[in-house]
Amino acid sequence: MSELHQRHRAVMPSWLSLYYDSPIEITGGKGARVTDADGRTYLDFFAGILTNMLGYDVAEVREAVERQIATGVVHTSTLYLLRGQVELAEKLARLSGIPDAKVFFTNSGTEANETALLLATCARGSDQVLAMRNSYHGRSFGTVAVTGNRGWKNSALSPLNVHYLHGTDRSAPAFRGMSDAAYIEACTADLRDVLATATAPDVSCLIAEPVQGVGGFTMPPPGLFAAYKEVLDEHGILFVSDEVQSGWGRTGTGFWGIDEHGVTPDAITFAKGLGNGFAIGGVIARGDLMDGLTTNGVSTFGGNPIATAAANATLDYVLDHDLLSHAAALAPLVGEVLDPLAGSAASVGAVRAKGLMFAVDMVDPATGADSPALASRVLEAARERGLLIGKGGLHGNVLRMAPPLTVDAEELREGMRILADAVGAVDAAAR
């Protein structure tokens, strides 16, 4: 065990997990590559959990932050006018598609989702919330309450009355083999049943990820949330789209993950990639919904001058370089590797991809049962070969990858070859 690892274990919580048997310290980065303390360089296909959206050492972002630091003002709080915050809010409001949108900035996705839940429950005067099975919305008391993944729920206590819906569980016995249309019909019928039998009439909102991040990049078929929203609108229930991982064009099918479903939510939450590593999150909501809180509110650090300088530069880069189209153009290269892998490796149960979000489910080749152990072995094997990837899923058996949106075709092909080699090696050893 390294000296730094020993120090980490002595002063950090035991539940703060680290990747790899011998955890690495990343000390440098450029573009889609990082370097560890031992001088080893890797392609990074997890990007700080989808946060270094443009990669590392991006001149436009670095220079914007340096210009702000040079003013001597790194913090004032929301009690004062913040030009960069207003400019960023104007861009986000326009990009959201939400009518008369207003924006509130936070420091993280957890805070953003807490804010959205506060807005919705206050607007509806109810603690009832609908959420999705296999979802993840954060690590705070309220966001844990609406998280539909037992591996991330530390407490049964909840400030909310939550009911969970279907939408990403196509492999469950009740839905196996269904077409998209039949599955959407079944899920929508279940939503109606939940509202008729399990809730009072004043449900506040549905909060949902268009692509479930921690859940292993699982996603509903296009159109499911449109069908859900028809039902929600009948009951006056608000819809919150959690875009912490699926926003900014990453899916290649729209600027927001929800775009594929053809609906405009009442609120969008965001974080992660917007600051390209600087801490920023927030909520975009209808003006009447955002203005509905009746008491005072501030954010000490949310949308601070440094974070918004980084975020404005990042968002401008995404738009100026049309990274949405870039993600869409690279998506077929992902399929060229993933699709054959699903048929050739007995330990690969399924593969999923949406733009530059893609995943591999590892299973026991003999039984077909989800295998977190094999996923961990592939994680190690990929690192040994020079590729950093992530892990997740309901049972911890999903390899998940989301390289920087600036990754080029050659880098993507290189990373996919390493992934295929790592999976192949682990698969051969497991048979």
N, C-alpha and C positions, 0 to 999 in steps of 0.2 A: 504494500500500500504506500502511495506517495505521501510525502510530508504534508502537502496541502490537503490531501484527502483525509488524513488523520485529523488535521485541525478542523476541517469541515464537520466531521462526525462528532467532534467534541463540543462544538458550539451551535450547530444547526439542528433543527428537528429531525428525528428519525424518519418521519413521513415525507420529508423533502427528498424525493428520490433522485438519483443520478443515473444517467445512462452509462452502460458498459461496466464490465468487471473491473477494469482499470480506468476510472473516469478521466476525461481529458480537460485541460484548461486551454481555452481558445485565446490566443494572444494577438492575433493579427488577421486581417481579411482584406480582400480586394475582389470586387465583382462577385462571382458565385463561389469563390474559394476562400477557405480559412486556413490558418496555420495554428498548430498547438504549441505548447510550451517546449516540446521536444523538437520542434522544427518540422514536423510532419504536416504536409498540406493535404487538404481534402476538398472535394466538391461538396457543397452544403445544399442538400435537398430538403432541409427542414427549416432553415433560415430563422432560427430563434423562435420556433413555433409560429411560422408564417408572418413574422414581424419585420425582419429585414427584407422588405418587399422588393426593394431595388438592388439588394445585395449590399456589399460592404464598400466603404470609402467612396461614396458617390459624391463627386465634386460639387454638384448643385446643392445638395443637402448640407454638406459640410460648410460650404461658403455662406449659405444662408444663416446657419447657426453662428458662425464666426462673426458675421456682420452684426447680428443681434447682441452677442456677447460684447462686442467692441463698443456698443452704446453705453455699457455699464449697467443696463437694466436687464436683469435675468428674472426678476419677479416683481409684481405689484399686487396681484389678486384681482378678482372680478369687481372689486369696489371702485375700480378706475377703468376708464375707457382703454381698450386694448385694440389697436388698429389691426394687428395681425389676426387676432381672434375674429373680429368682425369680417375681415376679408375672407377668412377661411369659412366662416359660417355662410356667407353669401354664396360661395362656390358649392358647398355641400347642399344647401337648400335648393339650389338650382338643379343639381345633379340627382337629387332624391326623387323628383317627380311628384312629391307630396304637395298638395295645394297649400299656399300660404304658410310654408314651412318655417319653423324656427329651430334653433340649434342650441343645445346645452352641452358644454364640454366637461369631461371627467378625465381621470388619470388612467383608466383601464376598462376592459370589457365588462368585468364584474361590476364596477361602479355604473357603467352605462346601462346595464340590464337592471340594476337596482333602481335607477332613475326612471326607466321606462315602466317598471312595475309600480312605482310610486305614482306616476302620472295616470296610469290606467286604473288603478284601484281607487284613487281619489276621484277621478272622473265618473266612475260608475258606482262609487259608494259601496264597494264590495271587495271582500278578500278572496273571492273565487277566481282561480286562474286555470286555464287549460294549457298544457304543455305536451311535448312529444316524448314518447318512449325512446330511450337511448340518447337523450339529449344531454347537453352540458352547457350551463350558462354562467358559471363562475364559482367562486369559493367562499362567498359571504353567506350570511344566514338566509337571506331571502333567495339568492340565486341557487344555493344548494337545495332549497325547498322545491324549486321548479326544475331541477336537474333529474332526468329520468334514467340515471345510470347508477346502480348501487355501489359501484366501485369508487364513486366520488361523493357519496352521501354519508357524512360522518354523524348525522343526527336525524332522528325521526321527528324532532321538534320543528315547528314551522310557524312563521307568521302568516302563512297563506293557506288557503283551502284549495288543494291542487288535484286536478283530474288529468290523467294521461291518455293521449290519443295514439292510434296507429298511424303509420305513414312511411316507415323505413324498414319494416319487418316482413318483407316479401318472402323470406325463407321460412317463416313460422308455418306450422302445419295447417293452420286455418286459411292461409293465403297462398300456399305453395302452388305454383303452376298457373296462377291467374294472369290474365293479360293486364296491361296497364289500366285499361278502361274498367275491367271487372274489379281490380284492386281499388281503384279510386271510388268506385260505387260502393264497395264494401266498407271502406274507411269512412266515407261520408255518412253512410247509414249508421255506423257505430257512433259518429259524432252526434247525430240526431238522437240516438238512444241515450248517450251520456247526458245530454241536455234535458232529456225527458225524464230520466230516472235518478240521476246522481247529483244534480245541481239544483239550486234555487234559481229563480228567473233572472238574477242580476249578475251573471258572470262578467268579470271585468275585461279579460283579454285572453287571447291565445298568443303565447310567445313561442317562436319556432325558428330553428336554423334551416335555411334552404338546403345547405349541405352540412351535415352534422360533423363537426371537427373532431373532438375527442371521441365521438362515437365511431370513428373509423372512416370518415368521408362517405358515410351512408347518406342516401338522398331519396326523397319520394319521386315518383314519376312526374314529369312535367304536367302541370294542370291540377295536381291534387290540392294545392293551396287555393287555387281559383274556386274549386268546388267547395272547399272549406269556407272560403270567404262569403260565398253566397249564403251559407247557413248562418255564419256569424252575423252578417248584415241583417238577417231576419230578426235577430235577437238584440241588435245594438251592441254586440260584443266587438271590442277593438282587436286589431291584429298588429302584433309587434314582430318584425323580422329581425332576427339576430344575425347581423352580417359581420360579426367580429372576425370570422375567418373567410367568409365567402364573398366579401366585397372587393371593390376596386378593379373589377374586370378579370379576376383570377379564374372564374369558371369558363371564360371565353364565350359565354352565351348572353352576357349582359353586364352592365356595370355593377349591378347588384345580383346576388344569387337568386333573389325572388323574381327577377325579370323573366326568367324562363317560365314562370307560372302565369304571367299575364295579368298580375294584379298589383295595385298600389297599396302598400300597408299604411296603417295610421301612424306608425312610428318605425324608424330604423335605428338599430344600435350598431355602433362601429368602434373599432380600436385597432390594436395590433399594427397592421402594415402602414397605416396612415402616417405615422411619424418615422417610419423606416428605422426603428430602434429607439426613438425618443418616446417617452410615455405620454400617450394621448388617447382618449376615447370620447364617446359622447352619444347623444340621442338627437335624431332629427324627427320632429313630430309636427302634426298640424298645429297651426298657431293657437287655435282655441284649446287644444289639448295641452300644449306646453304652458299656456297662460293660466291653466285651470287651478294651479296650486294657489292657496289663499294665504299662506304665511311667507315669511322672509326666506330667502335662499341665497347662498353664495357658494363659490368653490375657491378654496385657497389656492390650490395648485392647478386645477383643471383649466386647460387652454392657456397656460402661462406663455410668456413671450418666446421662450426658447423652443418649447414644444410646437407652438403654432408656426414659428419660423421654419422648423423642420417639416411640419405637415404641409404648409403651403408649397414648399419646394418639392416635396414628394408628390403631392397631388398634381402640380403643374407638370412634373416629369411624366407621370402616368398618362396625362391627357396629351401632352405635346408629342410623346412617342407612341401614342395609340397602343398601349400595352394590352388593351382588351383584344384588339385584332391579332397582336403578337401571340397571346395565349391561345387564341382560336387556331392560328396557323400551325403552332407547335403540337397541338393536341393529337393529330394523327401519328406523330413520331412516338408518342407514349403508347398508343394502341398497337403499334408495330411490334413492341416488345411484350406488353402485358397480355395481349390476347393469346399469342402462342404459349406463353408461360402457363396460362390457366389450363391449357390442354396437355402440356408435356410434363408438368411436375405434379406428382400425386399428393404432395403436401400443400399444394395451392388449392384452396377451396373455391375462391372466387376472386375476381379483380374488378375494380371500379375506377372510372376516370371521368373527370369533368374539367376540361381545360387543363390548367396546371395544378390540379388537385387529383391525386391518384393513390390507390391503395391496393394492397394484396392481403388476402385472408390466409393465414397459415393454419393448416389442420393436420391431425394425425393421419398419415397415409393409410394406416390399417383400419381405423374406425371412422374417420371423417370428423372426429370431434375437434372443436376449436383447440389450438395448441399455442398458448402463450410462450411455452418453452422454445418451440421452433421459431417463433417470431423473434425471441431474444437472440437465438443463435444467428439468424439472418442479420439482425442489427449489428452483432459483433463481426460477422463475416464481411458485411459491407464496409464497416469501418476499417477492417484490416486491408481492404482493397482500395481504400481512399474515398469512400462515400459516406456521408452522414445522412441518416434518415430518421424518421420518427416511428412511434408505436402507439397504439390505442385500441379502440373497439370495446364493446361491452365486456368481452372476456379477455382483453389484453392480447389478442392474437393477430391484430391487424397492423401491417406495416403501412405507414402513411407518409406521403411525400408531397412537398409543395415548394419547388425551387423558387428562387427569386424570379419575378416577372421579367427581368432583364436577361435571363439565361438564353444563350444562343443555341442554335440547332446542334452544333458540334458538341457543346457541353452537355446538352440534354441526351444526345446519343451516347456519349461517354458514360454518363451516370446510369442510363438504362442498361447499358452493357454490363456495368459493374453489378447492378441490382440482379440482373438475370444470372450472372455468374455466381453471386452469393446465394441466391435462392437455389440454384442448381446444385451447388456443393452441399448445402444443408439437406436438400431433398434426397440426394444420393446416399448421404450418411444415415438418413432416417428410415430408409427402406429395409 
